[in-house]
Amino acid sequence: MSGQALYGANVFANGIRQHYLRYGGKGPSVILVPGITSPAITWGFVAERLADRYDVYVLDVRGRGLSSTGPDLDYGLDAMAADVVGLASALGLSTPALLGHSMGARVAIRAAVSAPSAFSRLALIDPPVSGPGRRAYPSKLPWYVDSIRLATSGIDADGMKAFCPTWTDEQLKLRAEWLHTCYEPAIVTAFEDFHNDDIFPDLPNLKQPALLMVAGRGGVIEQADEDEALSLNPALEIVRVPNAGHMIPWDDFHGFFAALGDFLSR
């Protein structure tokens, strides 16, 4: 099977148009939920590798990529979680695994808690653990807003390199091409939710096996956060990718897959 996407498609679920890319087509089903400013296509290089073993659906989260967007939508965590539940149902997927990165990991947690029988397991890739009374998320909102506005006007890979200096030229080109599809109010709401919506109270309510992948150089999850997460959900499996920042597969592709192992089909 070729590593390229089988196809892209749209489905009406949870009251909106949801666009996704499908890779692989065989094996256990996996829904991949990207982060705050990552349209589905930017995760293609990860999905291609996963497609060797899994039937992978990479979602354009509302307000990003080719999914529904605009001023009339709710961009809160609960709405995004309901989208994932609705997507799995609309596609007729039987208890797919969820793999979420950053904001997408928070979405996966909330989706799994709201529909515990809908998903088989969760791979949570460096989710923001900020919240009321907690330390702030290390990235700052202007980093997102400034780059989106430049992309909306038109920016090339060289211009995007100022925001993502360690990325490959191919990755920078994709981000420059697609970042303009990230609706600024959706991004602002999600960023603010990192600080206003605490994900820790959800952890004791997870019924599925869950793996938490921590970026060794990300600064998002610290040892105290790991300890608190384990105290709330002792079954949580924690793995680390020591030489990666928050964008783990971009920084250490092989380390990402080594840490993930066979968890999605174990």
C-alpha positions in Angstrom: 0.0 0.0 0.0 1.3 3.4 -1.0 2.1 5.8 1.9 0.2 8.5 0.2 -3.3 9.5 1.4 -6.0 7.2 0.0 -8.4 10.2 -0.3 -9.8 13.3 1.4 -13.4 13.5 2.2 -16.1 15.5 4.0 -18.8 14.2 6.4 -21.6 16.0 8.1 -21.3 15.2 11.8 -22.1 17.1 15.0 -23.9 19.7 12.9 -20.9 20.8 10.8 -18.9 19.7 7.8 -15.8 17.8 8.9 -13.0 17.2 6.5 -10.5 14.4 6.9 -7.7 12.6 5.1 -7.6 8.8 5.1 -4.4 6.8 5.0 -3.7 3.1 5.0 -7.2 1.7 4.9 -6.3 -1.6 6.7 -5.9 -2.6 10.3 -7.3 -1.0 13.5 -8.9 2.4 13.0 -7.1 5.5 14.4 -8.5 9.0 14.4 -5.6 11.5 14.6 -6.5 14.9 16.1 -3.9 17.6 15.3 -3.0 20.6 17.4 -4.1 24.2 17.6 -2.7 25.4 14.2 -2.1 22.1 12.3 -4.5 21.3 9.5 -4.7 17.6 8.7 -2.4 17.7 5.7 0.5 18.8 7.9 0.3 15.5 9.8 0.6 13.5 6.5 4.2 12.4 7.1 3.1 10.8 10.4 -0.1 9.3 9.0 1.9 7.8 6.1 4.1 5.9 8.6 1.0 4.9 10.7 -0.7 3.6 7.5 1.7 0.7 7.4 -0.3 -0.8 10.3 -3.5 1.2 10.8 -6.6 2.7 9.1 -5.9 6.3 9.8 -8.3 9.3 9.7 -6.6 12.7 10.1 -9.1 15.4 11.1 -9.3 19.0 10.1 -10.5 20.3 13.5 -13.3 22.9 13.1 -11.9 26.3 12.2 -8.9 24.8 10.4 -8.2 23.3 7.1 -11.2 22.4 5.0 -13.7 21.8 7.8 -16.5 24.3 8.7 -15.3 27.6 10.0 -16.7 31.2 10.6 -18.0 33.4 13.3 -21.1 31.4 14.2 -19.3 28.3 15.5 -18.4 27.3 19.0 -14.6 26.7 19.2 -14.5 25.5 22.8 -13.0 22.2 23.9 -16.4 20.5 24.4 -17.5 21.4 20.9 -14.3 20.0 19.4 -14.7 16.8 21.5 -18.2 16.4 20.3 -17.0 16.7 16.7 -14.7 13.7 17.2 -17.4 11.6 18.7 -19.7 12.6 15.9 -17.1 11.8 13.3 -16.5 8.3 14.6 -20.2 7.6 14.5 -20.8 9.1 11.1 -18.0 7.1 9.6 -19.2 3.9 11.3 -15.9 3.3 13.0 -16.0 0.7 15.8 -14.1 1.9 18.8 -11.2 3.6 17.0 -8.1 4.6 18.9 -7.5 8.3 19.3 -4.1 9.9 18.8 -4.1 13.6 19.7 -1.3 16.1 19.7 -1.2 19.2 22.0 -4.7 20.7 21.8 -5.8 17.5 20.0 -4.8 15.5 23.0 -7.0 17.6 25.2 -9.8 17.1 22.6 -9.2 13.3 22.8 -9.4 13.3 26.6 -12.7 15.2 26.6 -14.1 13.1 23.8 -13.2 9.8 25.6 -14.7 11.0 28.8 -17.9 12.1 27.2 -18.3 8.9 25.2 -16.4 6.2 27.1 -17.6 3.3 24.9 -16.8 5.0 21.6 -13.0 4.7 21.7 -10.6 1.9 22.4 -7.5 3.8 23.7 -5.8 7.2 23.8 -2.3 8.3 22.7 -1.9 11.7 24.3 1.0 13.6 22.7 2.3 16.4 25.0 -1.1 18.0 25.9 -1.1 21.5 27.4 -1.7 21.0 31.2 -2.3 24.7 32.0 -5.6 25.7 33.7 -7.0 27.9 36.3 -4.4 28.4 39.0 -1.7 26.5 37.1 1.4 27.9 35.3 0.8 29.4 31.9 1.3 27.5 28.7 4.9 28.2 27.5 4.0 29.4 24.0 2.5 32.9 23.7 -0.6 33.9 21.7 1.2 36.4 19.4 3.3 33.6 18.0 0.1 32.0 16.6 -1.7 35.2 15.6 1.2 36.9 13.9 2.0 33.9 11.8 -1.6 33.4 10.8 -1.9 37.0 9.7 1.2 36.8 7.7 0.0 33.6 6.1 -3.4 35.2 5.3 -1.6 37.9 3.4 0.8 35.4 1.8 4.0 34.1 3.1 6.6 31.6 1.8 8.6 28.9 3.5 11.5 31.3 4.1 9.1 33.7 5.9 7.7 30.8 8.0 11.2 29.8 9.0 11.3 32.7 11.5 8.5 30.9 13.4 9.7 27.3 12.9 13.5 27.5 12.5 14.1 23.8 12.9 11.6 22.5 10.4 12.5 21.0 7.0 11.8 23.0 3.9 8.9 20.7 3.0 7.3 21.2 6.4 7.7 24.9 6.1 6.2 25.0 2.7 3.1 23.0 3.9 2.7 25.3 6.9 3.0 28.4 4.7 0.4 27.0 2.3 -2.2 25.9 4.9 -1.8 28.2 7.9 -4.2 30.8 6.4 -7.0 28.2 6.9 -6.7 28.5 10.7 -9.5 30.9 11.7 -8.0 33.4 14.1 -10.9 33.5 16.6 -10.9 29.7 16.7 -7.2 29.8 17.6 -7.6 32.5 20.2 -10.5 30.6 21.9 -8.5 27.3 22.0 -5.4 29.1 23.4 -7.5 30.8 26.1 -9.1 27.4 26.9 -5.6 26.1 27.6 -5.7 28.3 30.7 -9.5 28.3 31.4 -10.4 24.6 31.0 -8.5 22.3 33.3 -8.0 18.8 31.8 -6.8 17.2 35.0 -10.3 16.5 36.5 -11.0 14.4 33.4 -8.2 12.0 34.0 -9.8 9.9 36.7 -12.8 9.4 34.4 -10.9 7.8 31.5 -12.0 4.2 31.1 -9.6 3.5 28.2 -5.9 2.6 28.3 -4.1 5.9 27.9 -0.5 6.7 27.0 1.0 10.1 27.8 3.9 11.1 25.6 6.1 13.9 27.0 8.5 16.0 25.0 11.8 16.2 26.9 12.6 19.7 25.6 9.0 20.9 25.3 8.5 22.6 28.6 4.8 21.8 28.4 4.7 18.9 30.9 6.9 18.9 33.9 7.6 16.2 36.5 5.1 17.6 38.9 2.4 17.3 36.1 3.3 13.7 35.5 3.1 12.9 39.2 -0.3 14.6 39.4 -1.6 12.8 36.3 -0.5 9.4 37.7 -2.1 10.2 41.1 -5.4 10.8 39.3 -5.1 7.9 36.9 -2.6 5.3 38.1 -3.1 3.2 34.9 -1.7 6.0 32.8 1.4 4.9 30.8 4.0 7.7 30.5 6.8 7.7 27.9 9.3 10.4 27.0 11.1 11.6 23.9 14.1 13.2 25.5 15.5 15.1 22.4 12.2 16.5 21.1 10.4 19.8 21.7 6.7 20.1 21.7 6.3 19.2 18.0 7.7 15.8 18.8 7.5 14.0 15.4 8.9 17.1 13.7 11.9 17.1 16.1 12.5 13.4 16.5 10.5 11.3 14.0 12.0 8.0 14.9 11.9 8.8 18.7 8.2 9.5 18.3 7.5 6.1 16.8 9.8 4.4 19.2 7.9 5.9 22.2 4.5 5.1 20.6 5.5 1.5 19.9 2.6 -0.8 19.5 0.3 1.0 21.9 -2.4 1.8 19.3 -3.0 -1.9 18.7 -1.8 -3.5 21.8 
